[in-house]
Amino acid sequence: MTVATTLMSLDDFFAYDDGTDARYELENGELVVMPPESDRNQRIASILFAYFLKAGIGPECLRMKTEVTVLGARATVRLPDLMVLSDELAIALENAPRSTVTIDMPPPRLVVEVVSPGKKNIDRDYRYKRSQYEARGIAEYWIVDPILQKVTVLTLVEGLYEAMIFEGEADITSTFLAELALAKRLTAAQLLNP
């Protein structure tokens, strides 16, 4: 649901405070309220957070609900469910006044979105965020879809995402996971059915 009637700049968005705990994304200059996550979506994001911790990713490189500024026709800020940062990005965020990955910072190593019901949410995760994360140079983008019971792993290859889809008992594999020496088997079913 769009909130503001006038287009906002990044500065307007960063200064915006309506006195509530509402979460927002800025989509092409429009302030969009993000509804509360379902319990299932929160559990899926938490499972991945714990999985990455066990696989050796330090807590300083894991973020839930940290904003990321992306490229678009107008100012756009996304609020992914989970991000894995590089060490360099984690250091850049240490002294930042706000937990936001800005354009002048390196991109996250991995961004995860857990799909919520509704055509707008589905289009946002599968279409718009895909192209924005791709343009931002994010090496991997995972779309975890509990509705369709699949995990789409998008890997950046020569500037474009290539997709692999995992369902059921299929092991989720990716370039990022291959780098984790301590990573244990993770199936789509384990992730989608918490």
C-alpha positions in Angstrom: 0.0 0.0 0.0 1.5 3.3 -1.1 1.4 5.9 1.8 2.7 9.2 0.5 1.1 11.1 -2.4 4.3 12.9 -3.4 7.5 11.3 -4.6 10.3 11.1 -2.1 14.0 11.3 -2.5 16.4 9.1 -0.6 17.0 11.9 1.8 13.3 12.3 2.4 12.9 8.6 3.0 15.8 8.5 5.5 14.4 11.4 7.4 10.8 10.1 7.4 9.4 9.2 10.8 5.7 8.8 11.3 6.1 7.9 15.0 5.1 4.3 14.5 7.0 1.0 14.2 5.7 0.5 10.7 8.2 -0.8 8.1 8.5 0.8 4.7 10.2 0.3 1.4 10.8 3.2 -1.0 9.7 2.0 -4.5 10.5 4.4 -7.4 10.1 7.3 -5.0 6.8 6.1 -3.5 6.7 5.2 0.2 5.2 1.7 0.5 4.1 0.2 3.9 5.3 -3.4 4.4 2.8 -5.5 6.2 3.9 -7.6 9.1 5.5 -10.9 8.1 3.6 -14.2 8.6 4.9 -16.5 11.3 5.9 -19.0 8.6 8.0 -16.4 6.7 9.7 -15.3 9.9 10.6 -19.0 10.7 12.0 -19.5 7.3 14.2 -16.5 7.6 15.3 -17.6 11.1 16.1 -21.1 9.8 18.4 -19.6 7.2 20.0 -17.2 9.7 20.8 -20.2 12.0 22.0 -22.3 9.1 24.5 -19.6 8.0 25.7 -19.1 11.6 26.4 -22.9 11.9 28.1 -22.8 8.5 30.6 -20.3 9.8 29.2 -16.9 8.8 29.9 -14.6 11.7 26.9 -12.7 13.2 28.5 -9.4 12.1 27.9 -10.5 8.5 24.3 -11.6 8.9 21.4 -9.1 8.8 17.6 -9.4 9.0 15.5 -6.4 7.9 18.5 -4.2 7.0 17.7 -1.8 4.1 19.5 -1.9 0.8 19.5 1.0 -1.7 19.1 -0.3 -5.3 19.2 1.3 -8.7 16.0 2.3 -10.3 14.3 5.0 -12.3 13.7 6.8 -9.0 14.9 6.4 -5.5 14.4 2.8 -4.3 15.2 1.1 -0.9 14.4 -2.5 -0.3 14.0 -4.4 3.0 15.1 -8.0 2.4 14.3 -10.7 4.8 17.9 -11.7 5.2 21.3 -10.5 3.9 24.8 -12.0 4.1 27.4 -9.2 4.0 31.0 -9.3 3.0 33.5 -8.4 5.7 34.1 -5.1 3.9 30.4 -4.2 3.9 30.0 -5.2 7.6 32.8 -2.8 8.5 31.2 0.0 6.4 27.9 -0.5 8.3 29.6 -0.4 11.7 29.7 3.4 11.8 26.7 4.1 9.6 24.0 6.3 11.2 21.3 3.9 9.9 21.3 0.2 9.1 21.2 0.8 5.4 23.4 -0.5 2.6 23.8 2.6 0.5 24.9 2.8 -3.2 28.4 3.9 -2.2 28.9 0.7 -0.2 29.8 -2.7 -1.6 26.7 -4.9 -2.4 25.7 -7.7 0.0 27.0 -11.2 -1.0 23.5 -12.7 -0.7 20.0 -11.4 -0.4 17.0 -13.6 0.6 13.4 -12.7 0.1 10.6 -15.0 1.5 7.5 -14.6 -0.8 4.3 -13.4 0.8 0.8 -14.1 -0.7 -0.7 -11.7 -3.2 0.1 -10.7 -6.8 1.9 -7.5 -5.8 4.2 -9.3 -3.4 4.9 -12.1 -5.9 5.6 -9.5 -8.7 7.8 -7.5 -6.3 10.0 -10.5 -5.4 10.1 -12.3 -8.7 10.3 -9.4 -11.1 11.2 -6.0 -9.7 13.6 -7.0 -6.9 15.3 -9.5 -9.3 16.2 -6.8 -11.8 17.1 -4.3 -9.0 19.4 -6.8 -7.2 20.9 -7.8 -10.5 21.7 -4.2 -11.4 23.1 -3.6 -7.9 25.6 -6.4 -8.5 24.4 -8.7 -5.7 26.1 -12.0 -6.3 23.2 -14.2 -5.2 19.5 -13.6 -4.7 17.4 -16.4 -3.2 13.6 -16.3 -3.6 12.1 -18.7 -1.0 8.5 -19.3 -2.0 6.4 -21.2 0.6 3.3 -20.8 -1.6 4.7 -22.6 -4.6 7.0 -24.8 -2.4 10.2 -23.9 -4.3 13.5 -22.1 -3.8 14.9 -20.1 -6.7 18.6 -19.4 -6.5 19.7 -16.6 -8.8 23.5 -16.4 -9.4 25.1 -13.4 -11.1 27.0 -14.5 -14.1 28.5 -11.8 -16.3 26.1 -9.2 -15.0 22.9 -11.3 -15.4 21.1 -13.7 -13.1 21.0 -17.4 -14.0 18.3 -19.3 -12.1 18.3 -22.8 -10.5 15.0 -24.0 -8.9 15.0 -26.5 -6.0 11.9 -28.4 -4.8 11.1 -31.2 -2.4 14.1 -33.2 -1.2 16.5 -31.5 -3.7 19.7 -30.2 -2.1 20.0 -26.4 -2.4 23.3 -25.7 -4.1 24.9 -22.4 -5.1 28.2 -20.7 -5.6 27.9 -19.1 -2.2 27.1 -22.3 -0.4 30.1 -24.0 -2.1 32.4 -21.5 -0.4 31.2 -22.5 3.1 33.4 -25.2 4.4 31.0 -26.0 7.3 27.8 -26.0 5.3 25.6 -29.0 5.8 23.0 -30.4 3.5 20.0 -28.1 3.1 17.0 -29.2 1.1 14.1 -27.2 -0.2 11.7 -29.2 1.9 13.7 -28.5 5.1 13.5 -24.7 4.4 10.0 -24.5 3.1 8.3 -26.6 5.9 9.6 -25.2 9.2 
